[in-house]
Amino acid sequence: MKSSIFVLLLLPFVASAVPTTPYATGFDVLKMPDGSRISSAAEWNAKAKPQIFAFFERNVYGPLPPKPAKLSFREVERGAAFDGAAERRQYLVISGDACGTHAFQVLVYIPKGVPGKVPVFICPNFSGNHSIVDDPCVQLPTGKVYKGVKATEEGRGKRPERIPARDIVAKGFALATFCHCSLYVDYGLGQPDGDSVWKIFPPEKRDREMALTAWAWGNMRTLDLVETIPEIDAAKAAVVGQSRLAKVAVITAAYDRRFRLCCPNDGGCKTLTLVPTLLFPRWFLPELTNWTSIVKSGLSSAETAKLRGKVRPIPFDQYSLIGCIAPRALYLGASREDIYAPPDLHFAAVKASLPVWRLYGKTRFPSDADMLSPEPSFGDISWHCKPGPHSITREDWAHYLDFAASL
């Protein structure tokens, strides 16, 4: 029922036919709240980025969890995989701070027979490491997975298309994946229970503890692990995420410049002014309701106005955070029938954020004609729009792998 309400809530912003031109944002990503405009890459780094991060930490996603006082990695299993084409390794990433310890499981596949160190994709999963591959050696999650349920053998190998591990290693890439719920349990539209990595930090470091930043923190700690694996070239790391985890990919790459490629798929790119903030507990700070056009279904206009407060022009939008990834590679993947991240709203991020890449001398961007094309447009910002609904598939991954191989 709640999912149906969410769909109905978004329908006023989704045309009955797929739009053929990008959503017109009217947003100037280089204009600062004081009216000045950024004119160089140095000025973007020194002036714009600190203000953007501060805005998002106070009004949108909250701050990242701090790096823990203690961080260690324990290999718990290894063996051959994919008919000998790869080696499987399973690790625990163990963090310790003032209020305790936290551990999460990371599954790594490393291709065999590839000369030199291999690049790596880091991609969290929704349903547990065991869900992406039918391999009895992959351990079940010790905690809850999506919607707060306990993982079972029934879910083993049921979602291979979302992270096609065999395809990834066949292209000469390593893969590192973990269940996002092992950092902060994801109850979807339900209320969270506070089961998260935030618990290990003292209260003064837990102000505004949120889910998306905890999941991004998981991507970063996974890269810390990857940096210790001699067969992997951690300087060639890409981060991928779909839907809510696309937002997480953007947060990850914006803050952590070790990632050379960011691939948000079907999410993470549309204007914050169309975000239904209060539908998702612990995704967005309540302050964001000052700028959103959608608050919550089932409320009177008076209640909505009270929750939103005084609506005012948003000083920084999602495009601003995306711009913090520049000049590194950005690859946006969309789906033609996606009602949650419609291609025109998704493609608007290309148009709105590319001025930042231009500050760095970048010039290769997709054109408006590419917006609905299933054929990829590779460049400094890359794009494709596959047929079908809100999803990530082997088709998306094939394009990401081809592009990453060209870097």
Protein Blocks (a to p, Z undefined) as FASTA:
>chain_A
ZZmmmmmmmmmmpcfbdcfbdcdekpafkbcfkopacfbfklmmmmmmmmmmmmmmmmmn
opaddddfbdcdddfbdcdeehhiaccdddddddddfkbccdddddddddehiacjdddd
ddddfkojklmpccfklccdfbdcehhiacdfklgoklmmmmgfklmmmnopacddddfk
lmoccehjaccehiafklmpcfklmgoiafklmmmmmmmmmmmmmmmmmkbcfklcccdd
ehjlmmmmmmmmmmmmmbmbdcdehihkacfklccfklmghkbcfklmmmpcbfbehiaf
klmmmmnopadddfbdfklmmmmmpccdcdddddfklcklgfklmmmmmmmmmmmmmmno
pabdcdfklmmpcbdcddfbdcdddeddddddfklmmmmmmmmmmZZ
